[in-house]
Structures are given as structure tokens and as C-alpha cells.
Amino acid sequence: MNRTNLIGTIIVVALLNVSAWNARAEGTKVFSPSNPPAMKPIASHKTPAYQAAKRFKHGVNLGDYLEAGNGWGVKVSAAEFAEMKKQGFDHVRVPIAWHRYVGRAPEFKLSPEIFAKVDFVVTNALANKLAVIINIHHFNELDHDPQGATDEFLAIWRQIAAYYKAYPKALTFELDNEPHENATTALMNPIYARAISEIRKSNPHRTLFVEPAGWGGIDELNKLVLPPDNNVIVSVHCYDPFFFTHQGAGWVGADFKQTGFQFPGPPGKPLVPDMKLEPKNYVLARIEKYNTLPRDQNPSSPLAFTGKLKFIHEWSDYYGRPVHLGEFGAYIKADPQSRANFYGAFRRAAEAENIGWCIWDWSANFRYWDKTRNEPMPGLHDALFGKTP
């Protein structure tokens, strides 16, 4: 998740996604391969990427930690990795702001400080038999000017790859989190190819994760072009229905500040719009649909994401590229029962499509783990795993 410069883009993307995917959710849109011709399908589903994907079924993000700015970072203790494993997670995704620790061009030398911080996570996760994804997170310069920041991007990965080249295969690299703004999928395709080539010089067999642009958008899959490397997993993110998962979040615009949405809808008692937020007509229309439409048609229901997950499965099968759901979750402003309902429904829908998932996040504002009580947030363990740890 990227919290900086989100407001305008999130509103536009969310609105477009709602209209673009309603037809899919209702079954009137079917998959058809439409990637550029350069994206060649891989016929086998027994590639190293598919074998690696078996280690990334039930994951958790260490959100607001090594990617965090001053004032909103969380702490993670060594004991928490054992708890993650005990809870049922098989991997952790580690967002990291490597670019904050680089020296001057052209070397862009990484500080030993950041390697020490990442080593703490990697070694404790691996010691507890958790697979690990480390990424580049919040690299805003790459989003603003993809071509201008490419040299730094490649230099960072060249150093990361060299440092971790002897580590076990359970450690994996994700090239960039949620490309957006000027970092379109079309521009990122050749940059990714160059990064993969650089990493392969020192890590010929390391599993890599690649996200399309549009904030890791599922609808961007059909613009992705990957080199013929059979150890690359594609990662996408999904926070639908956004008005439920991000209700009241401080970094989104007023159109998503309305709270009180339950999952699934409709509510037993109609939600009253907060007129102090000066809701636009389409926000009022959304609330009306939420209040009145039956569950199988309600915008706050699995209808919001089941079509997208089915599309992922079909795209993956056709192109021979495993796809991982790198982020999904619901902000803590939603009521506990609705959060549990949402996580359970989303998890079941993803697993029905054979998609591995990684929730956002462990102990920050979308938290799974309640550090004050040293236990999962209400209902979330059963929602994700269906059994007592």
C-alpha cells in the first residue's frame, strides 16, 4: 500500500473500477487474451514459478514498518514471527523503502543500516519456516519519472541481489510496489525486463514477483509483458469494495470518509449519509444501493471482487504465469464482525480460484494482530484459517 499522493488517484481509479467490473461480476464479461504480442504464454504449469507459488498461499504484510516514514512506523519483535507461523501464515511480505538509504549517483550505494534492518526480518522469518517477499516500496521518484529513476532502481536491485545471492530459495524479490502515476505498465515492462536481467546475473534461480501498474491493478494484467523467464510470479492488489475497506481512512478523499458500511450489505438498519461530508450525488447513490439492493446484488458483498478473482485465474491459466494477491484487507474503522465477514469471504473466493494471498497487514491500521491483547483481532483467525491456532 502507498499512502503518499493517493487522494485524487484513488478516487478516480475506484470509480473506474466499479463501472468497469460490474459487468464482469454479473457474468457478462468473459476473459479473452489481449496482452501485447510480445507477451508469450508459457505452456507448462510445472515451472519453477508454479513450484515456488506453493510456498505463498497464506501471507501477511509487515505494513507501516520498513517502508514507513517518521511517525507511523510500527515495531516487530522476533517473537512475532513465531506467532505468525503459529497463526497459520506461510509467508511474510516486507515493504521496504530502500531508496531512502542510497548514496549519490551513479553508484547509489545502499547504507549498511538498511541491510541490518532487513536482515532482522529475513533471518527471523526464515528461522520460523516462513517464506519471505522483500520489495521496493514508496519509490515515488520511479512513479514520477520512470525513465529518469531507472538507473537508481537497477542499482538498488543489483546490490540487493548480490547481498542475498546465497540465501535460500524461500527468500524472494518483488521488483516494485504499486507502480502508478507516470509509471504505466507499458513503461514499466522494459524496466522490469532490465531489472530481471540484472538480478539473474547473481541470482539465476531466485523467484521474482512483478506487479503491473495502476497500483497493482488487476485490469492492468492485459498490458503486462514479461520476458520468457519461468521463475516470475505476477502480483496484484485488490481492496474492493473500496468504500467499505477504506471507510474513514485519513489518507483518502471525502468521498470515502463515510463510515458505518457493513459487509455484507444490505444493513438491517439503513445507513444515513453524513451530510457534513457534503457527499456528491454518486456517493449518495452508492449509499442508496447499499441500503436497498439484496445481498446477491449489493455493492458491499462478494460481488465486488469475485469476478476480478475469476479473471486473474483465467489470465494466469492462459499465460502460464502464477498470480499472487499481494494485498487485500479492511481498515479498522469497519466494525469487527464486518471485517471478519469480509476477510472470510475474500479468502474463500481467492482460494476457490487457486490464488495465494497476503493480507494487509500484521499490526498496523488494517491489523490482524492486536498487540495490546497479544491475540488476533476479533474473528480474523477463523475468517482466514477456520481453526484455532
N, C-alpha and C positions, 0 to 999 in steps of 0.2 A: 504494500500500500504506500502511496506517495501523498503526503499531506500538503505539499507546497504548491501554490498556484492552482488549486483544484477547482475553485468555486465555479467559474464560468464554464470550464471544460466539462466538469461533471454534470452540470445541468443539461448541457447540450447533448452529451453522449447518452445520458439516461433517457432523455426524451426520445432521441432517435432510436435507441434500443427497444423501448417499449413498443413503438409503432412497427419497427422492422421485424420484431419477433412475435408479435401477436398472432400473425398468420401461421408461423411455424408451430406455436403452441397449440393452435386449433387444428393442426394436421393438414393445412392447405399448402404448406411449403415443403418440398422434398429436396434431399441432397442431390446435387449434381456437381461433378468435379469442374472447377473453374479457375484453379490456380494457373499462373503463367506456365507456358510450355516447359520452361526450364526446371520446373518442379517435377521431378520424375518419381513415380511410385516405386516403392521397394516391395517386391513380391512376397518375400518371406516375412512371417511373423515370429521367426525364431532368431532374430538378430540380437546382438549384444544389448541394444536399447530395450528390446522387449524383455530380455532376461533381467536387466537392471531394474525395469519398472516394477518387478515383483517385490523389490525392497522399498517401494514408495507407495504404499497403499493407504496408510492412515497416519497423516503427519500433522505437525503443529509448527507454526511460525513463532520465532522469538522476536515478536514485534516490539517496537519502541525501545530497542536495546542498542545494538551496534550501528544501526542506521540513524539513531536519534540525535537530534540537536540538543543543546543545553536546555535543561528544564523539563524534558519529558521522557528521558531515558529511564528504563526500569533496570533492576538488578536481577541477575540469575545466579543462583548458587550451584555448587557441584552436586548437592543432594537432589536438586530439582530434575536433573537428567535421569536419575534412578526412578524418580516419581513419574516422569513422562513414560518411561518404559513400563512401569507397573500399571499405569492407567490404560495402556494398550496401544500407544503410539509406536510406530516402527521407524519414523524418521523425523528430523527437525530441519526446517528451512531457516537459514540465518541471513537476514538482510544486513548488509554491511556498507557503510559509506567510505569505501577505500579512498576515494578521491580527496577526502579531507586530510589525508595523511601523505600526500605526494609532494615531492620536491619540485624544483624548477625544470622547465623544458630544457633540452629534449629528453633527458633521462627519466623524468617523472619518478624518481626513486621513492619507493614506499618506506615509511618510517618503521623501525622495528616495533614501535609501540602498537601498531595495529595488528601486526602478526602475533604479538603476545596475547592480545585480546581475543583474536580469532582462535588461536591455539587452545586457549582455555575451553572454548566451546567444543571445538573439534575433538580434542582428546577426551573430554568427559562424555561427549555423546558416543563416540566410538567405543569407549570403555564400557558403556551400558548397552552395547549392541544396537545402537540407533544409527541408521544411515543419515548422511548429512548433505544438505544442499547449501553451498555458500554462493552468494551473488554480489553484484554491484547494485546498490540501491541509492535512490535520490541523486543520481548523477545528472543534475539539471543542465549542466553545460552540454551534455550529449543530446538532451532533448531540444535545447535552444539551437544548437549548431552541430548537427551530427557529423558533418564532414570536417569541420574545424576542430572537433574534440576527438576525432578518430585516433590520432597518434597517442594521445594520453590514454584512451580506452585500451588500445593494443598494448601499450607499455605496462599498464596495470595488470592485464591478464598474463602478459609474458612473465612478470615477476611472481604472480600468484602461482602460475603453473609450475615454474621452476622450483619454488619453495616447497610445494606439496607433491612433487612428482613421485616420491617414494611412498606416499601414504596409500592405505588400502583402497580398494575399488568402492567401498561404501561411502567414500567422500566424493562428491560430485560438484561440478561448477555450473551455475546458471549465469549466462552472459550479462543480462541487463534486466532490471525490473521495470515493467510497465512503460515501455517507450511511448512517448506521446508528443504533442505539440509539433515541432518540425521533424521529429524522428518518426517518419512514416515507415510503414512496413517495407515499401519499395526502396527507401533509402537505407534501411537497416539490413536488408537482405545481403548486399555485398559487404557491408561492415561486419556482419556476423560471419560471413564466409572467411574473411581475413582473420578474424579472431580465432575461429576454429582451426585454421591453418597454423597460426602461431602456437596455440595450445598443443596441437598434435606433435609439434617438434619435440616437446619434453614429456607429453602425456598421450602417447598414441592410443591407449586403451581406456582413457578416462571417460565416464559418461558425462555428457553435457546436456544442459537444458537451455532452450531458446524460446523466448516469448515474442509473439507478434506485437505490433504497435497498437494504438488505440487503447492504451492502459492494459495490455494483455488481452484485448477483446476477442471473443470467440468469433465474431463476424469478420475479423481480420485474418482468420486462418486461410481463407481463399486467396489471400495476396502473398502468402509466405512462399519463399523459395529457399530451400535448403540444399547445401552441397550433398553429393552422394556419400554421406558418412552414415554408417549404420549403427552408430552409438550416440545418437542425438534424440532426446525426448523433447517434445514440444510442451510448453506450459502456457496455460491460460488462466484468467481470473474471472470470477463471477460473483457479484453482490446483489443479484436480483432476488426479490423486488427491492429496488434501491430505497424507495420511500419507507419501507419497513426496516431494512438492515441499517440504514444511516439516519433514522429519525432522531432529530435533536443533536446530531453531531456538530461540534463547534466549527469545523472546517468546511462545511458545505453551505450552500446558499439558503436563503429564506424559504425557498420552495420545498426544502426538506426539513425544516425546523418543526413542523407539526409533529407532535408526539401523540401517543395513545393508540397507534396502529397495533393490532394483534395479528397473530399468524396461527391458523389460517383465518381469513375472513369468510363471511361477514361477522361482525361482532354481535353479541347478544343485545347490546345497547348501542344505538348509532353514535358514531364519533362526531362530536360537534367541532366544526372548524374554529381555530383560534384566529379571530378576526384582527387581533393585534399584529399578527404577522402579515397582514394585508395580502392574503392569498390571491393569486391570479386565478383566472377562470378555469384553466386546465387543472389547477390544484384542487379547486372545489369540485370539478367533475371527477377527479380521481377519488376524492373522499366519498362522493355520491356512489360511485361504482363499488367502492369498498364496502359501504354501508348496505347496499341493496342486492348486489349480484350473488347468486348461490355459489357455494364453495367451488364447484367444478368450473365456474366462470370468473371467479373473483380474482382481482389483480394481486391480492395478498394470499397467494396459495401456490402450490407446486406448479401451477400453470405458468408461472413467471420464469421457471428455469428448466422444466422437463424437456421442452423442445430443443433448447440450446444444448443440453447434455446429449440428447439423441444425435444432434448434428455433429458434435465432437466425435462420438463413436463412429458414425458413418465416414466422416472425413479421415479419421485415424485408420479405419479398415482399408479404405481405398488407397491411401498414400503410404501405408505400411510404416507409419510413424506413431509410436505410442504417445498419448497425450495425458498430461498430469494437470490436475486442477490445483494450481499453486496457492490460491487464496479464495476462501469464502468465509462468511461469518456475519454476525449481527452485533451491532453496538449495544452497550449495556443499558441504554435508555429504554429499550424494549422490555416488556415485563418478562420475568423469569420463565413462566410457562410458555409464552410465545417463542422465546429464544430456544427453549428445548424442543418445541414443536418444529421450529424452522430447521435446526441442526439435524434433527432426526429425519425429516422429510428430504432435505437436501442430500444427506448421506445415503439414504436408501436409493434415491434417484441416480446418484453418481455411481453407486456400486451396481445398480441394475444395468448400467451402460459400461461396466468394467473400467471405470475411471478412478485412478488413485486420487486422493485428495489431501489437502493440507490446510487446516483451519487457521484463520487469523483471529486471535492469537493466543499465546500461552497465558500471560498475566497482565496485559495492558488493558486498553479500553474496549476490546472485544473479548475479554478474558474468558478462558476456560478454567484456569486455576485461581482460586481465592486464597491469596497468601495470608490473609488475616485469620482464616479458619483452617488453613492447610488442607483444603479439600476442593473438589470440583465445584463450580457454580451450580446452582440447583438444576437438576435434570439433565445436565450436559453429558455426563458419563454414559448414562443409559441411552441417550439420544444418539451418541456416536458409536457405542460399543455394545449396548444392550445387555451388559452383565456387570456384576460387582467386581471391582479390581481385587 
